[in-house]
Amino acid sequence: MAAEMNKEEMKMTDAALHIGDNSPEYIAYRLMLDIAKVEKKALTPSASCQTADRKWVLDTYAECLRIVRSPPKREGR
């Protein structure tokens, strides 16, 4: 039984995670990258931009994902 569980765990560990180009997660990630450019935040150390800290990345991605999944209603539409 233990050997079977190890095989199952191995299958789960070896499985690649593929996020589709149209998934909310991918769109939110791309939006976060665009916001980082506008706000001059770098996700990797950069001489020309301030490096985004963990809080900024997580907060910004969460906000982007919320907006993508449930866009606010805009007046006039």
DASUL-V134976 format. One record per pair of residues at least 12 apart in sequence whose C-alpha atoms are under 10 Angstrom apart, sorted by the first residue. I is the first residue (numbers start at 1). J is the second residue. Records with the same first field share a line. If there is no record, write none. Layout:
# DASUL-V134976
I->J + J
This chain:
# DASUL-V134976
23->68 + 69
24->64 + 65 + 66 + 67 + 68 + 69
25->61 + 62 + 64 + 65 + 66 + 68 + 69
26->65 + 68
27->64 + 65 + 68 + 69
28->60 + 61 + 62 + 63 + 64 + 65 + 66 + 67 + 68 + 69
29->57 + 60 + 61 + 62 + 64 + 65
30->61 + 64
31->60 + 61 + 63 + 64 + 65 + 67 + 68
32->57 + 58 + 59 + 60 + 61 + 62 + 63 + 64 + 65
33->57 + 60 + 61
35->60 + 61 + 64
36->49 + 50 + 51 + 52 + 56 + 57 + 60
37->49
39->52
40->52
41->53 + 56 + 57
43->56 + 57
